[in-house]
């Protein structure tokens, strides 16, 4: 597909607001063809190009098309992966390389420190009341209440943990152990049943992703939503026109037991302001004091 054609498709998608049946049919037909194995050694190149020269030429063309391609595919990038899985090329090395070139994501830096015992009273000032109830009804919290010990004496819970990055100003990762039901899963991950298809009896954890951006208000109170909105990951997604879904909301679940799971949220560095209340600690998390924490 030439750049002119790509630009034309991009403009038409912008007008329509969705993929037409013709677009889907073309994608399903042509995507597998693009990644079929070819014996390039039998195809003499122009002016005596060798195999490596051909590969680099194609790679440079792909990179030059990057901005045009992203306007087409960022509308619903998960649809490309769905088609690729259905056609049996989802794990093809060339397909994975292609997706990485087109949709390269910010990489979270190495973890520097994890804060593990969140203050229960502080939860209600940060998270939506319904989510707080899910935390308190999670199996982990119920077990804490049953056994007593440190968290009960200090009115904290290990259900709320924050991973702080090694590099200043990189995104933080918040983990929440929560109780689940199918309605909440459906709201957060509208296609979760497709992601779990064929794995109903599996005890192995899988990750549901991406999450719906419409559910952020059911997770956070202000300014928590702003911490999510200003994360590097979300900024990258919005620059790529990913309005409806986000990899900044994921869920670890066991398909054979959907009564609980672990919610994973990607937040901006400014989350350390909430952490000062949540963990009663991170004065040393200010950017000027980063090196002080081992």
ZIJO-V950409 format. One record per pair of residues at least 6 apart in sequence whose ideal C-beta (glycine too) atoms are under 8 Angstrom apart, sorted by sequence separation. I is the first residue (numbers start at 1). J is the second residue. D is the distance in Angstrom with one decimal. If there is no record, write none. Layout:
I,J,D
I,J,D
This chain:
13,19,7.1
84,90,4.4
89,95,5.1
135,141,6.3
150,156,7.6
151,157,5.4
165,171,6.7
186,192,6.7
189,195,7.0
219,225,7.9
228,234,6.3
275,281,7.2
276,282,5.4
283,289,7.2
284,290,7.8
73,80,5.8
144,151,4.7
145,152,6.6
151,158,6.3
165,172,6.4
185,192,5.0
199,206,6.6
220,227,7.7
253,260,8.0
254,261,7.9
275,282,4.6
276,283,7.1
1,9,7.8
19,27,7.6
45,53,6.7
49,57,7.2
84,92,7.7
124,132,5.5
127,135,7.5
144,152,6.5
164,172,5.9
217,225,6.7
220,228,6.7
253,261,4.1
284,292,5.0
285,293,7.3
45,54,5.3
81,90,6.5
123,132,5.2
163,172,6.5
216,225,5.4
219,228,8.0
237,246,5.7
252,261,5.9
253,262,7.9
276,285,7.8
284,293,5.1
13,23,7.7
41,51,6.4
162,172,5.8
163,173,4.3
196,206,7.4
237,247,7.2
251,261,5.0
252,262,4.3
272,282,5.2
275,285,6.4
40,51,5.5
84,95,5.7
162,173,7.2
163,174,7.9
195,206,7.4
237,248,7.5
251,262,7.0
123,135,6.5
162,174,5.3
163,175,7.3
196,208,7.9
216,228,6.0
234,246,6.1
251,263,5.5
252,264,6.8
144,157,6.1
161,174,7.4
162,175,7.6
195,208,5.6
216,229,7.9
233,246,7.5
250,263,7.6
251,264,6.9
272,285,4.1
9,23,7.6
40,54,6.0
144,158,6.9
160,174,7.5
161,175,4.6
233,247,6.3
234,248,5.4
249,263,7.5
250,264,4.3
272,286,7.1
40,55,8.0
144,159,8.0
160,175,7.6
233,248,5.0
249,264,7.5
120,136,7.8
141,157,5.5
160,176,5.9
192,208,5.4
249,265,6.2
140,157,7.6
159,176,6.4
160,177,7.9
231,248,5.9
248,265,6.4
249,266,7.9
81,99,7.5
140,158,6.5
141,159,5.3
159,177,4.0
248,266,3.7
269,287,7.5
80,99,7.5
140,159,5.2
158,177,7.7
159,178,7.4
189,208,4.6
247,266,7.3
248,267,7.8
188,208,7.8
189,209,7.6
228,248,6.0
138,159,5.6
189,210,7.9
228,249,8.0
135,157,7.0
189,211,6.0
190,212,6.1
185,208,7.6
188,211,5.3
189,212,7.0
135,159,5.1
188,212,6.0
135,160,6.8
187,212,6.8
77,103,6.1
187,214,7.7
188,215,5.0
187,215,5.4
73,102,6.6
74,103,7.7
73,103,7.7
213,243,6.8
214,244,7.5
219,249,7.7
187,218,7.1
213,244,5.9
70,102,6.1
212,244,6.7
213,245,6.5
234,266,7.3
69,102,5.5
70,103,7.3
117,150,7.4
212,245,6.2
213,246,5.4
216,249,7.5
233,266,4.8
117,151,6.4
121,155,6.6
123,157,8.0
211,245,6.7
215,249,7.2
66,101,6.9
120,155,5.2
210,245,4.0
211,246,5.7
231,266,5.0
62,98,7.1
66,102,6.4
119,155,6.7
120,156,6.3
141,177,7.2
210,246,5.5
211,247,7.9
213,249,7.8
231,267,5.5
232,268,7.2
117,154,6.9
119,156,5.6
120,157,5.9
123,160,6.6
140,177,4.4
210,247,4.9
211,248,7.4
212,249,7.5
228,265,6.5
231,268,4.5
63,101,6.6
118,156,6.0
139,177,7.6
209,247,5.8
211,249,2.8
228,266,7.2
230,268,4.2
62,101,6.2
117,156,4.0
118,157,5.8
138,177,4.6
210,249,6.9
211,250,6.4
228,267,5.7
117,157,6.9
118,158,8.0
138,178,5.2
139,179,7.6
209,249,7.7
210,250,7.4
211,251,7.4
227,267,4.4
228,268,7.6
230,270,6.7
117,158,6.0
118,159,7.1
135,176,6.2
137,178,7.9
138,179,5.0
209,250,4.3
227,268,5.1
116,158,5.6
118,160,3.1
135,177,6.9
137,179,4.0
208,250,6.4
209,251,7.6
118,161,7.3
135,178,5.5
207,250,5.4
208,251,4.4
224,267,7.9
227,270,5.6
134,178,4.0
135,179,7.9
207,251,7.1
208,252,7.9
219,263,7.7
226,270,7.7
227,271,4.6
116,161,4.9
131,176,7.5
134,179,4.8
207,252,5.7
208,253,6.2
115,161,6.5
133,179,8.0
134,180,7.4
206,252,7.5
219,265,7.2
114,161,6.0
115,162,4.8
131,178,6.9
205,252,5.1
206,253,6.5
227,274,6.9
114,162,7.0
205,253,6.9
206,254,7.8
31,80,7.2
114,163,5.1
115,164,7.1
205,254,5.7
206,255,6.5
113,163,7.9
114,164,7.1
134,184,7.5
204,254,7.2
224,274,6.7
113,164,4.7
203,254,5.7
204,255,8.0
223,274,7.8
27,79,7.5
31,83,5.5
111,163,4.9
112,164,5.2
202,254,7.2
27,80,7.3
31,84,6.2
111,164,7.0
112,165,6.1
202,255,4.6
203,256,5.5
35,89,5.0
111,165,6.6
112,166,4.1
201,255,7.2
202,256,6.0
203,257,8.0
24,79,7.8
28,83,5.5
32,87,4.3
110,165,7.2
111,166,6.7
200,255,5.6
201,256,5.3
19,75,7.3
27,83,5.6
31,87,6.4
32,88,7.5
109,165,4.4
110,166,4.4
199,255,4.3
200,256,6.7
14,71,7.9
18,75,7.7
19,76,6.5
32,89,5.7
35,92,5.1
108,165,6.3
109,166,5.0
110,167,7.8
196,253,8.0
207,264,7.8
10,68,6.6
13,71,7.9
18,76,7.9
28,86,7.6
31,89,7.3
109,167,4.0
6,65,6.5
13,72,6.3
24,83,8.0
28,87,7.0
35,94,5.2
196,255,5.0
19,79,6.7
35,95,5.1
171,231,4.7
3,64,7.9
7,68,5.7
10,71,4.0
109,170,4.6
171,232,5.2
188,249,6.8
3,65,5.9
6,68,4.2
10,72,4.9
13,75,5.5
108,170,6.4
170,232,6.9
171,233,5.8
189,251,6.7
6,69,6.3
9,72,5.4
35,98,7.9
108,171,6.1
188,251,6.7
7,71,7.9
3,68,5.4
6,71,7.9
106,171,7.3
108,173,6.8
6,72,6.0
185,251,7.5
180,253,7.2
185,258,6.6
182,258,6.9
181,258,8.0
180,258,5.6
181,259,7.7
180,259,6.0
179,259,6.6
180,260,5.6
179,260,5.5
180,261,5.1
178,260,6.8
177,260,7.1
178,261,6.5
177,261,7.9
178,262,7.5
177,262,5.5
178,263,5.6
176,262,6.9
131,218,6.9
175,262,5.7
176,263,4.3
130,218,6.5
131,219,5.6
175,263,7.3
128,217,7.3
175,264,5.9
176,265,7.2
128,218,5.5
174,264,7.4
128,219,5.9
173,264,6.4
174,265,4.4
127,219,6.6
128,220,6.5
173,265,7.2
174,266,8.0
127,220,6.2
128,221,6.2
173,266,6.1
174,267,5.7
126,220,7.0
127,221,6.6
172,266,7.6
173,267,7.5
126,221,6.3
171,266,5.0
172,267,4.9
125,221,7.1
171,267,6.3
172,268,7.4
127,224,6.8
171,268,6.3
172,269,6.6
174,271,7.2
126,224,5.4
171,269,7.2
170,269,6.8
172,271,4.9
169,269,4.6
172,272,7.5
168,269,7.1
165,269,8.0
164,272,7.7
162,271,7.1
82,194,7.9
78,191,8.0
162,275,6.0
162,278,7.5
162,279,7.4
160,278,6.8
164,282,8.0
169,287,6.7
168,287,4.9
139,259,7.8
140,260,8.0
139,260,5.1
164,285,6.5
138,260,5.6
168,290,4.9
106,232,4.7
106,233,5.5
105,233,6.9
164,293,7.8
106,236,5.4
105,236,6.5
78,210,6.7
103,240,7.2
105,247,7.1
126,274,5.5
126,277,7.5
125,277,7.0
126,278,6.6
122,277,4.6
123,278,7.5
122,278,4.8
108,266,7.8
119,277,7.0
119,278,5.7
115,275,6.4
118,278,5.0
119,279,7.0
118,279,6.5
119,280,6.4
117,279,7.0
115,278,7.7
115,279,4.6
77,242,7.1
74,240,4.5
75,241,6.9
115,281,6.8
74,241,4.6
78,245,6.8
115,282,7.3
74,242,6.0
70,240,5.8
71,241,7.4
70,241,7.9
112,290,7.7
113,293,5.5
112,293,6.5
113,294,7.8
